[in-house]
Amino acid sequence: MAAPTFSSSVPVARRVSGFTYAIRNIVAEARKVEAAGRQVRYLNIGDPIPFGFATPAHLVEAVVRAMRDNANGYTPSPGIPAAREAVARDFTDRGVPTSPDRVVLTSGTSEGIELTLGALVNEGDEVLVPTPTYPLYTAVLAKIGARAVFYRTDPSHGWLPDLDHLRSLIGPATRAIVAIDPNNPTGAVYPNATRLALLELSERHGVPLLADEVYGDLAYDGPVPPIASLNPDALVISYSSLSKAYLAPGWRAGWLAVGRNERLDEVLAAIRKLADGRLCSPGPMQHAITAAITGDRSHQVAFRAALRERAALTTSRFNAIAGMRCVAPAAAFYAMPQVTLPPGRTDEDYVLGLLRATGVLCVYGSGFGTRPADGFFRVVFLAAPDELAAIYDDIAAFTRDFLAR
Ligand SMILES: Cc1ncc(COP(=O)(O)O)c(C=O)c1O
């Protein structure tokens, strides 16, 4: 009997339509530009490896050794004890007394975020997320059917959170506050006064603070202490990974640490329950977490210096372009310049125009939650300074034309 034929395609779940991730979505546009014969310079993804930064050799050794020793099986779902102990000791050394049983190893910061939101948030609940934001938060919340409620961070105050705005958004449906400090996409590092205010809000409303600290070791003035070091009893869950400060993003090796306050015990149990379902994060890479945290970190000194130089170049070049402003980043490898758009134009018009005219790929600010008419876009400044200088010449020339039209 002939199989029945259907004319329409197999339907997909509705929730997928709310799941957008501009940093990667925009690559489809870049591919079209490449297909038309123009070389594309990718300033869209925060990955140091394609720009010549190398994973420290002792981390590679740790993974290779683990594989050779046949540590290739599933690990316990929260991760191998040695790495969890190393993470717990590191938090303790940085002022947050932590026991290994409150640490879970994850497939990058990303999985830590996803496990936690899965453990904390019901359909219809709200989570306070900064704008601009790292887009995974919005995407995961869309998948759950929960609502990202955006609190402003303010470029005229160094991209610090607008605390009054944040306060005004907390309500009965609020389940968590997300803080990204140091920040992607803005490069901001929050002063203690801001951090204390965030902790105080979390405490007053009994709502956990989800502290994305993946750039904590990449502030140009040196590592930033975890926010929970200001109050180890606060309702903080902290996230980080080997992706950025240890130059191994493809390994998907990360961790989360749940604060010692017993009011977080059930959340920890729920995270661990969900973690059981995905068996474990990549096993050999867990051995690199131990090596990274207990071993030599001198690569970070060189990396921070390289980033500081590129940040200064980026800020000075963007601020020299008529119609453009850029707040100086204090950490990581991102800047969020703003172009004063002509009426009716959007950040996406500007970024796609730039891509088509010059081959330079940035991400429009609305991909991070800013308003399209506000003209923000994110630049990843990991390329070598001379290459960046040439790229910024092209951006300056394009912007002149774009604004003159
Ligand atoms: C703020 C922020 N959080 C999380 C992530 C995801 O990192 P990971 O590779 O550890 O999953 C990134 C990656 O760019 C990021 O910028």
The ligand as an SDF file (V2000), in Angstrom:
LIG
                    3D

 16 16  0  0  0  0  0  0  0  0999 V2000
   26.6630   36.6480   29.9450 C   0  0  0  0  0  0  0  0  0  0  0  0
   26.8520   35.2810   29.3960 C   0  0  0  0  0  0  0  0  0  0  0  0
   26.3350   34.2470   30.0530 N   0  0  0  0  0  0  0  0  0  0  0  0
   26.4780   32.9890   29.5960 C   0  0  0  0  0  0  0  0  0  0  0  0
   27.1500   32.7210   28.4290 C   0  0  0  0  0  0  0  0  0  0  0  0
   27.2640   31.3000   27.9680 C   0  0  0  0  0  0  0  0  0  0  0  0
   28.5120   30.8160   28.2810 O   0  0  0  0  0  0  0  0  0  0  0  0
   28.9010   29.2940   28.3180 P   0  0  0  0  0  0  0  0  0  0  0  0
   29.7960   29.0440   27.1600 O   0  0  0  0  0  0  0  0  0  0  0  0
   29.6040   29.1280   29.6310 O   0  0  0  0  0  0  0  0  0  0  0  0
   27.6550   28.4970   28.2490 O   0  0  0  0  0  0  0  0  0  0  0  0
   27.7090   33.7580   27.7030 C   0  0  0  0  0  0  0  0  0  0  0  0
   28.4020   33.5050   26.4190 C   0  0  0  0  0  0  0  0  0  0  0  0
   28.7070   34.3930   25.6590 O   0  0  0  0  0  0  0  0  0  0  0  0
   27.5580   35.0750   28.2050 C   0  0  0  0  0  0  0  0  0  0  0  0
   28.0690   36.1140   27.5580 O   0  0  0  0  0  0  0  0  0  0  0  0
  1  2  1  0
  2  3  1  0
  2 15  2  0
  3  4  2  0
  4  5  1  0
  5  6  1  0
  5 12  2  0
  6  7  1  0
  7  8  1  0
  8  9  2  0
  8 10  1  0
  8 11  1  0
 12 13  1  0
 12 15  1  0
 13 14  2  0
 15 16  1  0
M  END
$$$$
